[in-house]
Amino acid sequence: MERPEIISVTKKFLSEEFEVDINTIKDDGNLRETLDLDSLDYVDLVVLIDEHLGFKPTAEDFKSVETFNDFYNLVEQKLMNA
């Protein structure tokens, strides 16, 4: 999966699941703040990633994720290593 497809697929399921306007999801936007994530939402996020992208990120994976761009980098790295 190429990066543009990763971004498209990810934005779609994030906006639907967390009920945010897809246009508020910006590459340099803060993932946690934009999606209003709490600790339980991260569990939902892991399930969504597994369903839509085919891998389960760990809590350690999210330590370096602040922006959506960081998130896309994580997804891209995990898919390349799969």
NORFEN-V906246 format. One line per field, one symbol per residue. psi: psi as a letter, one per 20 degrees, with the letter a starting at -180 (. if undefined). Layout:
psi: ???
This chain:
psi: pqghhggggggghghggjlqphiinqgjqpggggilpahhhhghggggggghikqoqrhhhihjogrhggghggggghhhi.
